């Protein structure tokens, strides 16, 4: 068993090696390994391979020519090592989203209603709520009025007594489509490769729910879906539409046949009526009757009902060993579908940093990422839908400077390419590692939460309240308010980096639309601002001359630097490297760090930094350090029958 | 009427007095000492302990011991079709094994607890029983090199300590990753006693009916002991 004693960087780690326990050394002259050597090998196998060694691997380790150095080097390149480090940082950042967050935009979610056809047969019709339509009767609503279908739709479901819809009306208002979720070749003129029949090699992780595959009778396979005509449109460019219908006076009865008031007319639409508009913009859904879900409905996610968050696909219930080894399966809603893939994006990004032994700072600063089919569909179609509401008051009608440029998504990635991950070398100038991923920005939804998460995860610091007097105060500046300042003096400037990333979402507020100081949002005589200003500008820090963008008061400079700025600044701080070294060392030693680890940590930090912030040399040095070997042998006296032990006997079977 | 005027006046004075008073502040105070409610003996056991194997590593090892199968396939085989209820579903065990749920911000279980030990026990017994069925009870004999856990021949006659030792070593290496000769000196003897006792109980007149022969039951018991051994779960 050669090489156990050949600790790399022996001089570097000499101070640490001087500890009382000698690391497992090479067995002299082919002698059988010692218990410490077995335990060391077992620990290495757990940490670098992700499982216990097999009998065959133990036999290999016992063989005379076994080279442990080479073994370590080989496994520092393997999936177990990558998974180990990814797990460490996923445990720290917890980049998964629970069931609470809802993300099923009206613009990109096709809901489903069940109506009666001409002969009384049940039919599914896919539609979008708020879809603009030329016919005032159904503008912004389902494509059949209550009088026509007998049904009244809402997120709570369709109610009423359905009545047959005539064939003429059905043909006039709907069309049939071979959608992407059923057809591999949905882009072709006549798709033929249907899921489960003709689609020979469906991705095993792409599983549409059974209810999407059959007609309402529960057995007839669905080969085409019926969709409201406006939703089925495929144009890339539409025209801005304004109905010219005046708003309904307060208290006035609804127009005959309508279940809801007419769609409020947008001033911008009136002023720009007839102008071309990109159907991929968030604006198009609300201001055009020409924009639909695209060819094969590829820009929308289907749902199995008309509710707020309908279900469409099955996903693994648990993926502790990665998505390649799923445990269980469960139907997911449109929100769940998005949330799952957002999390997988962060995991893939981290795995790339560790697998390719990239500069660890890129976990925060890298502009690259990985996407699969669902993420491509999300970034192309759904992500822009998170914008824009009150933004329109500032002239911002779509996410003008997205953190992930939709143009960076290669067009060849199909929505059902679930297991194929594509490297995106550059998401755009505002992208910054995991910091600008949807999962980070929704998990940590507020500016302060985002700042605190980074502060804790990458600087190993936390905000602890000081033992201070708490006098009543109406001081809005938490950086100076007694009792608050000890934390907020640090937190607020850090949170300011996220001023331009809207809370709870990823919409970027560009300086051209949202200057940090905005005279339009100045306080009025009563010290207030309008609704549109209040959402983005903080009255507490505004004056009679100008409003101040929320979050920017602590550091306008940080606000301008944005997420990429926080990534660059954090990674430049000396604590960044120390924190990474401490986290990884503590994880591999399996115990809190102690004073006696000081020399080891200093040596490891120097190695980590001098090797360009690469994790592989760091982990290599850790697993070769005596402290690591010692961690698996902390109770030799007890187990070997020492004086403090139990007379050499063990207590069989019981767990400690 | 006069009374109401007086009341208003008093209320007004109180309000003015309140407004003029210094602002109420919460001053820091040292915490009061805790009242003693009882005494317990101080544990003198070592506080620095071995590490719990990460749940992911446990799962991966388990799948490997089952022959390198997928989680779904392991669940199918562990459940079997004999209504023995040896194994429920993975979902029933995952949280108990200490896996975190980042979506719900549930942290990783880094220390054992009663539920975790129960899950280890249940999973361990399912592994040993199914492996024994695969290795030793298959209709066509399985070559030693293709056996999952019991990678040794099992003679028809009872084993003595000398014959037990090399076979025990196979299991010891499988679960604890080192030869039995390096274990505490009485370990082998204690496991042999467990084996012998189990064989004797299964052979005794009136013993409950078992799907395992006395010898098989003896080895299953040894397997149960090792798969639940603290050294298997710690490192």
Interface residues (C-beta under 8 A of the other chain):
Chain A: X34 X35 X38 X39 X41 X42 X43 X45 X46 X50 X51 X52 X53 X54 X55 X58 X83 X87 X90 X91 X94 X95 X96 X97 X98 X99 X317 X318 X320 X321 X325 X326 X327 X328 X339 X343 X467 X468 X469 X470 X471 X472 X590 X591 X631 X632 X634 X635 X638 X639 X640 X641 X648 X649 X650 X652 X653 X654 X655 X656
Chain B: X23 X24 X25 X26 X27 X28 X46 X48 X49 X50 X51 X53 X54 X55 X56 X57 X59 X60 X61 X63 X64 X70 X71 X72 X89 X90 X91 X94 X99 X100 X101 X102 X103 X104 X105 X107 X108 X112 X117 X120 X151 X170 X173 X174 X175 X177 X178 X179 X182 X184 X185 X186 X187 X190 X191 X194 X225 X228 X229 X230 X233 X234 X235
